[in-house]
Structure formats: C-alpha cells, structure tokens
Amino acid sequence: MSGKPKLHYFNGRGRMESIRWLLAAAGVEFEECFLETKDDLTKLQKGGSLLFQQVPMVEIDGMKMVQTRAIANYIATKYNLYGKDLKERALIDMYVEAIIDLNELLMTHILQPADKKEQHLATIVDKATNRYFPVYEKVLKDHGQDFLVGNQFSRADVQLLETLLMAEECKPDILAKFPLLQSFKARISNIPTIKKFLQPGSQRKPPLQEKDVPKVMKIFH
C-alpha cells in the first residue's frame, strides 16, 4: 500500500470535492478509486467497507472513513488546518457549516428539473448575496486579517474559496458587491498548494454536466 489516502467516489464533484480541496490544500497526494456502476457501490457495501452503506469513503491511516464532515474534520486536524485552540475551532466550524449549506444549494442546482432551474438559481443568488457572503465580508473587514480565523490558513478559508468559485460558475458577477471577498479569493488562490490544485490537469473536478447526471444517478439509485 502506497500510504496515500485513497478516495472512493464517482468521477465528479459531489460531496467528495471538499475533501479533495482539503487534501490538496495540505499538500497531500491522494489516489482515487472511481465508482463507475451500481455494482461498484454494491461491492463496497457487501464487502463491509461502508459503515453506513454510503460514500464518500476515504482510506486513510488504516481507517475506512465515511461521513463527509468526519473525514474533513480528521484531515483538517491532522494537517493543522483547524485553528490553534477550542474557540478558533468553534469559529471555523460555524463558518464551515454555513459554507456547507450554500455548497449544498450550488451542488444540487444541476439536478433541478428544467422548469425549476431559474427559481433555484434565484434562491442561490439571494442566499449567497444576502445571507452568507455579507457575513464573511464583515468578518474580513472587522479583523482586517488575511484569513477568516486566527490570522492563519484554515479549512474555513479552503472551503470558502471552493464555494466562491462554484458560485461564480453559476453567476460570474456574484461577488461584485463584495470587494474583500474578491481580494480573499485572489489571495487564497495564490497559496502554492491551492494554486497547483487550480491548474489544469489537477484532481479538481469540473462542474457536473447535464449529460453526466443519468450516469451518476444510476450508481446511487
């Protein structure tokens, strides 16, 4: 065994993408084992590899970890992306949980029926620009530091950047009213490990396309 974390998921973003981002940000090389068919998933389930019969699953440090938040917490702690004390961790958790809420909306946009897509996009834009982004803009303004928590790079920065870029894919000018988030995006994108992950040919996944949805649905349903 190579010792690299091994990620089990379909060849797309979904719930694994934030885990890919965290590992990449930490400079950790990882392998991927893609589920191509329903049989691939069934094999993992019957083999006892999936504690709750679900992916994402990450093999790391002799464990077969499931549950996205648990995996992300482990990686963040292991690679010093989780603050320096309990209060910083609490802040990081609060910021990340909100990012996940917005991320879920962004992730499910492609799955909306054609007649619901426009309304769903309007909901994304409304929540992003009126509920979530103003909070992060204010945090950055109030403490005047480069990072969200403790003036050091954390999983909150990684996951906010991931979601900002996803939001821009839906609406390119969505950050127009948030100058500090624009600066944050440029700054975090230039951290060497992140910059590498944003280059073509990395393990970062492109947005899911309409044509790919039926194939993904067949694996999981």
C-alpha positions as CSV (number, residue, x, y, z in Angstrom):
1,M,0.0,0.0,0.0
2,S,1.3,3.4,-1.0
3,G,0.3,5.2,2.2
4,K,-1.5,7.9,0.2
5,P,-5.2,8.5,1.2
6,K,-7.5,6.6,-1.2
7,L,-10.8,8.3,-2.2
8,H,-13.8,6.2,-3.2
9,Y,-16.5,8.1,-5.1
10,F,-17.7,8.7,-8.6
11,N,-15.6,10.8,-11.0
12,G,-17.1,14.1,-10.2
13,R,-17.5,16.7,-7.5
14,G,-20.4,15.9,-5.2
15,R,-19.6,15.5,-1.5
16,M,-16.0,14.3,-2.1
17,E,-14.9,17.6,-3.7
18,S,-14.4,19.5,-0.4
19,I,-12.3,16.6,0.8
20,R,-10.2,16.8,-2.4
21,W,-9.8,20.5,-1.8
22,L,-8.6,20.0,1.8
23,L,-6.1,17.3,1.0
24,A,-4.7,19.4,-1.9
25,A,-4.5,22.5,0.3
26,A,-2.5,20.5,2.8
27,G,-0.2,19.4,0.0
28,V,-1.2,15.7,0.4
29,E,-1.1,13.5,-2.6
30,F,-4.1,11.1,-2.9
31,E,-5.4,8.3,-5.1
32,E,-8.9,7.9,-6.4
33,C,-10.9,4.8,-7.0
34,F,-13.9,5.8,-9.1
35,L,-17.3,4.1,-8.9
36,E,-18.4,3.6,-12.5
37,T,-21.5,1.4,-11.9
38,K,-24.1,0.4,-9.3
39,D,-22.1,-2.9,-8.9
40,D,-19.0,-1.0,-7.8
41,L,-21.0,0.6,-5.0
42,T,-22.7,-2.7,-4.1
43,K,-19.3,-4.4,-3.9
44,L,-18.1,-1.9,-1.3
45,Q,-21.3,-2.2,0.6
46,K,-21.2,-6.0,0.7
47,G,-17.5,-6.0,1.5
48,G,-18.1,-4.2,4.7
49,S,-16.1,-1.1,3.7
50,L,-19.0,1.4,4.1
51,L,-20.1,1.7,7.7
52,F,-23.4,3.3,6.8
53,Q,-23.6,1.9,3.2
54,Q,-22.7,5.3,1.7
55,V,-19.8,7.1,0.0
56,P,-17.7,9.3,0.2
57,M,-15.3,6.8,1.8
58,V,-11.6,7.6,2.4
59,E,-9.0,5.1,3.3
60,I,-6.5,6.9,5.5
61,D,-4.2,5.9,8.3
62,G,-5.5,2.4,8.4
63,M,-9.2,3.5,8.6
64,K,-12.0,3.4,6.1
65,M,-13.7,6.7,7.0
66,V,-17.2,7.7,6.0
67,Q,-19.4,10.7,6.6
68,T,-18.1,13.8,4.9
69,R,-17.8,16.1,7.9
70,A,-16.0,13.4,10.0
71,I,-13.5,12.9,7.1
72,A,-13.0,16.7,6.7
73,N,-12.5,17.2,10.5
74,Y,-9.9,14.4,10.6
75,I,-8.0,15.8,7.7
76,A,-8.2,19.4,9.0
77,T,-6.9,18.3,12.4
78,K,-4.1,16.1,11.0
79,Y,-2.8,18.8,8.8
80,N,-3.1,21.8,11.1
81,L,-6.0,23.4,9.3
82,Y,-8.3,23.6,12.3
83,G,-7.2,26.5,14.4
84,K,-4.9,26.7,17.4
85,D,-7.5,26.3,20.3
86,L,-11.1,25.4,21.0
87,K,-12.5,28.9,20.3
88,E,-10.9,29.1,16.9
89,R,-12.2,25.6,16.1
90,A,-15.7,26.7,17.1
91,L,-15.4,29.7,14.8
92,I,-14.1,27.5,11.9
93,D,-17.0,25.1,12.5
94,M,-19.6,27.9,12.4
95,Y,-18.1,29.3,9.2
96,V,-17.8,25.9,7.5
97,E,-21.3,24.8,8.4
98,A,-22.7,27.8,6.7
99,I,-20.4,27.3,3.7
100,I,-21.8,23.7,3.5
101,D,-25.4,25.0,3.5
102,L,-24.6,27.2,0.5
103,N,-22.5,24.5,-1.1
104,E,-25.4,22.0,-1.0
105,L,-27.6,24.5,-2.9
106,L,-24.9,25.0,-5.5
107,M,-24.3,21.3,-5.8
108,T,-28.0,20.4,-6.4
109,H,-28.6,23.1,-9.0
110,I,-27.7,20.8,-11.9
111,L,-30.3,18.2,-10.5
112,Q,-33.2,20.6,-10.7
113,P,-35.9,19.9,-13.3
114,A,-35.8,22.4,-16.2
115,D,-38.9,24.3,-15.0
116,K,-37.4,24.8,-11.5
117,K,-33.8,25.8,-12.5
118,E,-34.5,29.5,-12.8
119,Q,-36.1,29.8,-9.4
120,H,-33.4,27.6,-7.9
121,L,-30.7,29.9,-9.3
122,A,-32.6,32.9,-7.9
123,T,-32.6,31.3,-4.5
124,I,-28.9,30.6,-4.7
125,V,-28.1,34.2,-5.6
126,D,-30.4,35.6,-2.9
127,K,-29.0,33.4,-0.1
128,A,-25.4,33.9,-1.2
129,T,-25.6,37.7,-1.5
130,N,-28.0,38.4,1.4
131,R,-27.3,35.8,4.0
132,Y,-23.8,34.2,3.5
133,F,-21.4,36.5,1.7
134,P,-22.1,39.6,3.8
135,V,-21.1,37.6,6.9
136,Y,-17.7,36.7,5.5
137,E,-17.2,40.2,4.1
138,K,-17.9,41.6,7.6
139,V,-15.5,39.1,9.3
140,L,-12.7,40.1,7.0
141,K,-13.5,43.8,7.4
142,D,-13.7,43.6,11.2
143,H,-10.4,41.9,11.9
144,G,-8.5,43.2,8.9
145,Q,-6.6,39.9,8.5
146,D,-5.8,37.8,5.5
147,F,-7.6,34.7,6.8
148,L,-11.0,34.0,8.3
149,V,-9.9,32.7,11.7
150,G,-6.8,33.4,13.9
151,N,-4.9,35.1,11.1
152,Q,-3.8,31.6,9.9
153,F,-4.8,29.4,7.0
154,S,-7.6,27.0,7.9
155,R,-10.2,24.7,6.4
156,A,-12.6,27.6,6.6
157,D,-10.5,29.5,4.0
158,V,-10.2,26.5,1.8
159,Q,-13.9,25.7,1.8
160,L,-15.0,29.3,1.4
161,L,-12.8,29.6,-1.7
162,E,-14.2,26.4,-3.2
163,T,-17.7,27.7,-2.7
164,L,-16.9,31.2,-4.0
165,L,-15.6,29.7,-7.2
166,M,-18.7,27.4,-7.5
167,A,-21.0,30.4,-7.0
168,E,-19.1,32.3,-9.8
169,E,-19.7,29.4,-12.1
170,C,-23.5,29.9,-11.6
171,K,-23.3,33.7,-11.8
172,P,-20.0,35.2,-12.8
173,D,-20.6,38.6,-11.2
174,I,-21.9,37.3,-7.9
175,L,-19.0,38.8,-5.9
176,A,-19.5,42.3,-7.5
177,K,-20.6,43.9,-4.2
178,F,-18.0,42.1,-2.0
179,P,-14.6,43.7,-2.6
180,L,-13.0,41.9,0.4
181,L,-14.2,38.5,-0.8
182,Q,-12.8,39.3,-4.2
183,S,-9.4,40.1,-2.6
184,F,-9.7,37.0,-0.4
185,K,-10.4,34.8,-3.5
186,A,-7.3,36.2,-5.2
187,R,-5.1,35.8,-2.1
188,I,-6.1,32.2,-1.2
189,S,-5.9,31.2,-4.8
190,N,-2.3,32.1,-4.8
191,I,-1.3,29.9,-1.9
192,P,1.1,27.5,-3.6
193,T,-0.8,24.2,-2.8
194,I,-4.1,25.8,-3.9
195,K,-2.6,27.4,-7.0
196,K,-1.4,23.9,-8.0
197,F,-4.9,22.4,-7.4
198,L,-6.5,25.2,-9.6
199,Q,-4.2,24.3,-12.6
200,P,-5.5,22.2,-15.5
201,G,-4.7,18.5,-15.1
202,S,-5.1,18.5,-11.3
203,Q,-7.6,16.2,-9.4
204,R,-10.1,19.1,-9.1
205,K,-13.3,18.1,-10.8
206,P,-15.2,20.2,-13.4
207,P,-18.9,21.1,-12.8
208,L,-21.2,18.2,-13.4
209,Q,-22.9,18.4,-16.8
210,E,-26.5,17.6,-17.7
211,K,-25.3,14.7,-19.8
212,D,-23.5,13.1,-16.8
213,V,-26.4,13.2,-14.4
214,P,-28.2,10.0,-15.6
215,K,-24.9,8.0,-15.2
216,V,-24.4,9.3,-11.7
217,M,-28.0,8.6,-10.7
218,K,-27.6,5.0,-11.9
219,I,-24.8,4.4,-9.5
220,F,-26.7,5.6,-6.5
221,H,-30.3,4.7,-7.2
